Amino acid sequence: MDFLLNLNWVAVGQIILIDILLGGDNAIVIALACRNLPAHLRTKGILWGTFGAIAIRVVLIAFAVTLLQVSFLKVVGGLLLLWIGVKLLADDDGGHGDIEASDKLMSAIKTIVVADLVMSVDNVIAVASAAEQAGGDHQFALVVFGILISIPIIIWGSTIVLRLMEKFPLIITFGAGLLGYLAGGMIVTDVAVAPWVKENMPGLDMIIPGTDIHLSIPSVVGAIFVIAVGHFLAKRRAQTHAGTHPTH
């Protein structure tokens, strides 16, 4: 109780806001991974995937600054995120009727945890920074407390996105493209790659005509790659499935 009374609630509010702003992509990943689960398992997938992702994020916070200084870590993470984006877009219900529901549930949970692990390296820096600026003797506890409060927000967001995906399938493509966009940005901002990129490839940002919106070209390339490869594999998979199950 004393911990709650002495808590810096302004800092907690900042951490919750950061989690909301940076948790949009996580909600999309959770919804993408759970969209093909049977209806009675979707809630379980969202809950366990969210708790697994949150646990990973708490661990990451303890090593946040050090992790970002590891050469090529973000390159590996970006490539992994590209693969996850392609996999999520290429997956469909066709041809999976023989897979046990429990296997699909575990697969969805693992996809959520791995994707969140990759995407959270940058996110936890912002959260840890908010706690550090707040000062005090309970910085790590402050971060954990703020994240725990944000859990229902992430779960609610995932549920909403999942419902929207059922009504508007184009959101699935957008979500996978978002992962590719994040991956492209991660790769070129790696501590070992960024100096070379800055020296040899200047002007990688572009402005959308008539707006003040800046887009990273590597990020855009990553999004296009995921969408193109994901749709290609999905189409080929559908054709293969149709060939093995001819209509009479």
C-alpha positions in Angstrom: 0.0 0.0 0.0 2.9 2.4 0.8 4.2 1.7 -2.7 1.0 2.8 -4.3 0.8 5.9 -2.1 4.3 6.9 -2.9 4.0 6.1 -6.6 4.6 8.8 -9.2 1.3 8.7 -10.9 2.3 11.3 -13.5 5.0 8.8 -14.6 2.5 6.0 -14.6 0.3 8.0 -16.8 3.1 8.6 -19.2 4.0 4.9 -19.3 0.4 4.0 -20.0 0.2 6.6 -22.8 3.4 5.3 -24.3 2.0 1.7 -24.2 -1.2 2.9 -25.9 0.5 4.8 -28.6 3.2 2.1 -29.3 0.8 -0.8 -28.7 -1.2 -0.4 -31.9 1.1 -2.6 -33.9 1.1 -5.2 -31.1 -2.7 -5.3 -31.2 -2.6 -5.8 -34.9 -0.1 -8.7 -34.6 -2.2 -10.4 -31.9 -5.3 -10.0 -34.1 -3.5 -11.3 -37.2 -2.1 -14.3 -35.3 -5.5 -15.2 -33.8 -7.8 -14.6 -36.8 -7.7 -18.2 -38.0 -8.3 -19.8 -34.6 -11.7 -21.4 -33.9 -14.0 -18.9 -32.3 -13.9 -20.6 -28.9 -10.1 -20.3 -28.8 -9.7 -16.7 -30.0 -10.1 -15.3 -26.5 -7.5 -17.7 -25.1 -5.1 -16.9 -27.9 -5.5 -13.1 -27.2 -5.1 -13.5 -23.5 -2.1 -15.9 -23.4 -0.4 -14.1 -26.3 -0.8 -10.8 -24.6 0.5 -12.0 -21.2 3.4 -13.8 -22.9 4.3 -10.6 -24.8 4.0 -8.5 -21.7 6.3 -10.8 -19.8 8.9 -10.6 -22.5 8.6 -6.8 -22.5 9.2 -6.6 -18.8 12.4 -8.7 -19.2 13.5 -6.5 -22.1 13.1 -3.3 -20.0 15.9 -4.4 -17.7 18.3 -4.6 -20.6 16.8 -2.0 -22.9 19.7 0.4 -23.3 22.3 -2.4 -23.6 20.3 -4.3 -26.2 20.2 -1.4 -28.6 24.0 -1.2 -28.6 24.4 -4.8 -29.7 25.6 -4.7 -33.4 23.2 -6.3 -35.9 20.6 -7.2 -33.3 18.1 -4.9 -35.0 19.1 -6.3 -38.4 18.3 -9.8 -37.3 15.1 -8.6 -35.6 14.0 -6.7 -38.8 14.6 -9.8 -40.9 12.6 -11.9 -38.5 9.8 -9.4 -38.5 9.7 -9.5 -42.3 9.3 -13.3 -42.1 6.5 -13.0 -39.5 4.7 -10.4 -41.7 4.9 -12.6 -44.8 3.8 -15.7 -42.8 0.8 -14.0 -41.3 -0.3 -12.7 -44.6 0.3 -16.0 -46.4 -1.6 -18.0 -43.8 -5.2 -18.8 -44.4 -7.8 -21.4 -43.3 -7.5 -23.4 -46.5 -5.5 -26.6 -46.2 -5.4 -26.4 -42.4 -8.5 -28.5 -41.6 -6.3 -31.3 -40.5 -4.4 -29.3 -37.9 -5.5 -29.7 -34.3 -7.0 -26.6 -32.7 -4.6 -26.8 -29.8 -1.6 -26.8 -32.2 -3.0 -23.7 -33.9 -3.5 -22.0 -30.5 0.1 -22.7 -29.5 1.3 -21.5 -32.9 -0.6 -18.3 -32.6 0.7 -17.6 -29.1 4.3 -18.3 -30.2 3.9 -15.9 -33.2 2.6 -13.2 -30.9 5.4 -13.5 -28.4 8.1 -13.6 -31.0 6.7 -10.7 -32.9 6.3 -8.6 -29.8 9.9 -9.5 -28.7 11.2 -8.1 -32.0 9.0 -5.0 -32.0 9.4 -4.1 -28.3 13.2 -3.4 -28.3 12.5 0.2 -29.3 9.3 0.5 -27.4 10.8 -0.4 -24.0 13.4 2.4 -24.4 10.6 5.0 -24.3 9.0 3.3 -21.3 12.3 3.0 -19.4 13.1 6.6 -20.2 9.8 7.8 -18.7 10.5 5.8 -15.5 14.1 7.1 -15.3 13.0 10.7 -15.6 10.6 10.2 -12.8 13.4 9.3 -10.5 12.8 7.6 -7.2 13.7 4.2 -5.8 11.1 2.2 -7.6 11.8 2.8 -11.3 11.6 -0.8 -12.4 8.5 -1.4 -10.3 7.0 1.8 -11.8 7.5 0.4 -15.3 6.0 -3.0 -14.4 3.0 -1.3 -12.8 2.4 0.9 -15.8 2.6 -2.0 -18.2 0.2 -4.2 -16.1 -2.4 -1.4 -16.2 -2.0 -1.3 -20.0 -2.8 -5.0 -20.5 -6.6 -4.6 -20.7 -6.1 -1.8 -23.2 -4.0 -4.0 -25.5 -6.5 -6.9 -25.1 -9.4 -4.7 -25.9 -7.6 -3.2 -28.9 -6.8 -6.7 -30.3 -10.4 -7.7 -29.9 -11.6 -4.7 -31.8 -9.0 -5.2 -34.6 -10.0 -8.9 -34.9 -13.7 -7.9 -35.4 -12.7 -5.3 -38.0 -10.6 -7.9 -39.9 -13.7 -10.1 -40.2 -15.6 -7.3 -41.8 -12.8 -5.7 -43.7 -10.2 -8.3 -44.9 -8.1 -5.4 -46.4 -7.0 -4.7 -42.8 -5.0 -8.0 -42.8 -2.9 -6.7 -45.7 -2.5 -3.4 -43.9 -1.4 -5.1 -40.7 1.2 -7.3 -42.5 2.4 -4.3 -44.4 2.9 -2.4 -41.1 5.2 -5.2 -39.8 7.2 -4.9 -43.0 7.3 -1.1 -42.6 8.6 -1.5 -39.0 11.1 -4.1 -40.1 12.6 -1.8 -42.8 13.1 0.9 -40.3 14.7 -1.4 -37.7 17.3 -2.7 -40.2 18.6 0.7 -41.3 18.7 2.1 -37.7 20.9 -0.8 -36.3 23.9 0.6 -34.5 26.2 -1.2 -36.9 24.3 -0.3 -40.1 23.2 3.3 -39.5 26.6 5.0 -39.9 27.1 3.3 -43.3 23.6 4.1 -44.4 24.0 7.8 -43.4 27.3 8.0 -45.3 26.4 6.1 -48.5 22.6 6.4 -48.8 21.6 9.9 -47.8 18.1 11.2 -48.4 16.2 8.0 -47.4 13.2 9.9 -46.2 10.5 11.2 -48.5 7.7 13.6 -48.0 4.2 12.9 -49.2 3.3 15.7 -51.7 1.0 18.3 -50.2 1.6 17.1 -46.6 4.2 17.3 -43.9 4.2 13.4 -43.5 7.7 11.9 -43.7 8.1 8.3 -44.9 11.2 6.2 -44.6 12.0 4.6 -48.0 13.5 1.4 -46.4 10.4 1.1 -44.3 8.2 1.5 -47.4 10.3 -1.1 -49.3 9.8 -3.5 -46.3 6.0 -3.0 -46.4 5.9 -3.6 -50.2 8.1 -6.7 -49.8 5.9 -8.3 -47.1 2.7 -7.6 -49.0 4.0 -8.8 -52.4 5.6 -12.0 -51.1 2.8 -12.7 -48.7 0.1 -12.4 -51.4 2.3 -14.5 -53.8 2.7 -17.3 -51.3 -1.0 -17.1 -50.3 -2.0 -17.4 -54.0 0.3 -20.3 -54.7 -0.9 -22.0 -51.5 -4.5 -21.6 -52.6 -3.7 -23.0 -56.1 -1.9 -26.0 -54.5 -4.8 -26.7 -52.2 -7.2 -26.5 -55.1 -5.1 -28.9 -57.1 -5.0 -31.5 -54.3 -8.7 -31.2 -53.7 -10.4 -31.1 -57.1 -14.0 -30.4 -57.4 -16.4 -33.0 -58.9 
